[in-house]
Amino acid sequence: QVRLVESGGGLVQAGGSLRLSCAASGSTLRFSISAMDWYRQAPGKDRELVASISIRSTTNYAESVKGRFTMSRDNGRNTVYLQMNSLKPEDTAVYYCYSRRDTTWGQGTQVTVSS
């Protein structure tokens, strides 16, 4: 089985930055051939796709975060990252990473942006 563990969340003021990490592990892990996603879910809202990265490191972003968030991957460390700059209060949510190959979710990390 594959396990995903997110970290890096916290409380930050509007305009600040955070870097989320998602570390993958497990006996069936084939990280380098799995596209990965970051999702977020705010209270009372549906989970939404924030960013994606392909096995060739091509990235795509939701319109709401374009120009502010950057997703990257380090296959040597089996880790994906989400660099979040110019944070806004509406970015407040629990952030989850997702492995498409393994259809596995992490437990989530809370990001809170104060105004």
Secondary structure, DSSP 8 states (H G I E B T S, - for coil): -EEEEEE--EEEETT--EEEEEEEEETT--GGG--EEEEEE-TTS--EEEEEE-TT--EEE-TTTTTTEEEEEETTTTEEEEEE-S--GGG-EEEEEEETTTTEE---EEEEEE-
